[in-house]
Amino acid sequence: MKYLALLGGLALAAGNSHQVDALEVAIGRTKIELVGPKDFCPLDKNHSLDSQAIKLIQQTVEGRNELLAVFIDCARLADWHDGKTDDIGDTFEFQVSLTAKNVNANKASVTDICGALRKQGAEIVKTMEGLLATNVKAIQELAGKLEFNALEMYGVLHEDDTGCYFGSILKIKIEDKVELHFTVSAVTAVRNRLVIANHSSDFKDESTVQRLLATSKETVVAFRARNPDERVSLVDSVLRWLVSKILKSDP
């Protein structure tokens, strides 16, 4: 997604190969660690360019969601900081709904949300035996009906134990150029908090959806592994302690 596009159109559209370092944030009193996709780095609110992008994205969800972090490709981030490009490329954002910020959530909560999204969305796309069957014609037809700077839900793409994954299309016009952006959003529950992960890119064809979904699923798995349920963590700690005792007692 181009940075100039963010400045022009997106602000109007209301609507374990991972990085070693994680970004710690708080949802209410619950601390969680965010990890981006492979070779992605977080934008730094203390960097002037990063801060502008973060504030702009936050404005697009103001009143509905809180932006927790934005990750982009590390190499592209370096080029952007050096003034070698004005295109920040794909973005991977973590957000939390303001209305659900302090709600205790679990897998059942995510299942309910996915059911509601199926009723609201077109559900054009189906997942069968783990293979995503996308209909690029349907995406183009839906985009053709959209007004400029409009965001439209595309449908539920996938659901499993990690979360609910759905797509949306953003149509924007920058000068005389019309652009389509596709976002795969994942709703997941970690440490009893609902978290939304958005992976966005320029839409090329059905491979864009497949790529974004695959990366989203991989990243959400890593994110959940980084934030195990506290009760599970306690059991693991006890088991490790017991094992260490047994090993020490062996002659």
N, C-alpha and C positions, 0 to 999 in steps of 0.2 A: 504494500500500500504506500503510495507516494506521500511524502511529507506535505507537499503542496496540496495534494488532494485532501489531506487532513485539515489543512488550513482553510481550504475553499469549501468543500462539500460536506465532509463528515460532521463538521460542527453544526450543520443544519439538520442532520439526520438524527432526530431524537429517537428516538425510537429505542546394565545400568551404566549406560554410556552418557548419562546426563552430566551437566555441570557439577563439579564437586561442591562448589559453594552454594548454599541456599540462602534465601532472603527471608528473615524472620519478620513476621507481622503479627498483629493482634486483631482478633475479631471479638469485640467485647473484652472479656477477661481471658479468652482462650488464645494461646499463642500457637501459631502454626508456621511451618517452614515451606516456602514456595520454591519450586524448581522449574525451570523452563525446559524447552526441547533441547536436544543435543546441539551443542555449539551455539546456543543462544545465551545472551547476557542481559541482565536487567538494566533498564534506564535508571539513571541516577538523578534524583530530584535536586541534588546540589550542583549538577551540571546545567548551564544555562539553556542549551539546546534541548536536553532531555526534559528539563523542567517545563519548557513550553509545550512539548508533546504530551507530557503527563497531564498538565492542566487542561489542554484542549480535549483530550479523550475523556477526562473527568467531567467536563462540561456537557458532553454528549449524553451522559447517564445521570446528570445532576437530578436529585430528587427521587431517583429510583434505586440506583446502585452506588456503591462505593468502590472506587478503583483501588485495588491493593498493590498491583505491580504490572509493569509492561516489560516484556522481553523481546529482543530482536536479535537477528544473526550477529554474532560477535564481530566478524570481519566487516560486515556492512556498517555496524555501529562505529567502528574505528574510522572507516572512510567518511562517514557522516560527520564525525567530530573534526576530521581534518579538512572538511570542505570539498571532498572529492566526489560527493554525490548528495543529491537532495531527496533521494528515494530510500526510505528506511526499510522497504521490502515487507515481508511477512511480519505480522505482530502476534504475540501470544500474551493475552491479558488475563489476570485473575481479578475477579470482582466478587462482591457480596451484596445481596439484596438488602436494602435498608429495612424492609418490613420483616425479613426473616433473620435479621442479624443476631437476635438473641433467642431464636427458637431452637429447641433441641431437635436435632434431625438424625435420621438413620436411613438405612436402605429403603424401608417402606415409604419414607417421605419422598425419596427420589423416584420411586415407582409411581407414586401418586402424581407427581409433577409430570412425569413422562406420559401418563395417561391423559392428563389435561392438555398437554401439548399436542398429542395425537388428535384430539377433538378439535383444537383450534387450527392446526396446520393442515396443509393440503395433503400431506402424507403421500407425496408422489413417489418417493423412493422407498424401496423395500430392501431388507437385508435377508439373504438366504444362505445358510450354511457358511456364514462368515464372509461371504463375498458381496461387496456392495454393487448393486445394479443401478447405475445412475442413468437418467434420461436427460441428456444435454438439451434436447429439443424442448422439453418441458421447462427447463430452467430459462432458456432463451425466450419462450413464450410468456412466462411469468414476468421476466424482466421487461419485456416489451409493453406490458400493461402498467408498469410502475411509472409514477411521476418522478421527475428528477429529485434527487436528495431524499428518496423514500426508501424505507427499509421494510422488507417483506419476509415473513417466515416461509421457508421452503418445505419443511417437514422433518419428522423424526428419522434419523439415519441409522441409529443403532442403540441398543440397550443391553447392558450386561451388569454384572455385579459391581463394576466400577462406577457406573453412572448412566445417565441418559444423554445421548448425543443428538443434536438437531442442527439443521442448517438455516441460514438466512441470506438474503440477497440485498445488496445496497447498490442503487443506481445513482450515479452522480454525473454532473456535467461540468467540466473544467474548460473554460473558454469554449472552443468548438468541439472538444473531444468528449465523447460519452464513455464512461468507464463502469464496469461491473466489478463488485467486490463480493466474494463469498466468504462467509464465516461459519465455522463449525463450533458450536457452543456445547460444552459439557457441564451438566449439573451433577455434582457429587457431594457426598457427606464425609467430612473428616473431623474427627474429634467432636462429633455431635454438632457440627456447624455446616450449613449449606454453602458451597463455594461454586462459583461459575468460572469456567475457563473458556476463553474465546480465542480461536486461532483463525486469523484473517489473511486473505491474499487476493491479488487480482485474479479474476475468473478467466481462465483460458478455455477449458473444456472439462469433460467429466473427470479427467485425471486430477484436476485441481481439488475436487471434492474428495476423491480417494486419498490423495496425499495429505490433505488437512485432517481427515478423519483418522488416518493411520497414525499421524504424529500426535494428534490429540489423545488418542487412546493410550499410546506409549507414555506420554507425558503425565497423564492422569494416574496411570499405574505407578509411576515413579513418585509422583506427588503423594499418593496415598501411602506408599511404603515409607516415605519420609515422615509421615504423621500417623503412626499406628494408634489405635484406640488405647487410652490410658490403662484400661483393664488388661488388655492384651500385653501391653508393655510390662505391667506388674507381674503377670504370669511368666513371661519370658525371663524376667529378672530372677524370680524365684527358682525357675528351672536351671538357669545358669549357675546360681549359687549352690543348688543341690549337686549338680554335676561336678563343680569344683571341689566340693566336700568329698564326694565319692572318689575322685581322682587322687586327692591328697591322702585319703585313708588307705589306698592300695599299697600293699607292701612292695 
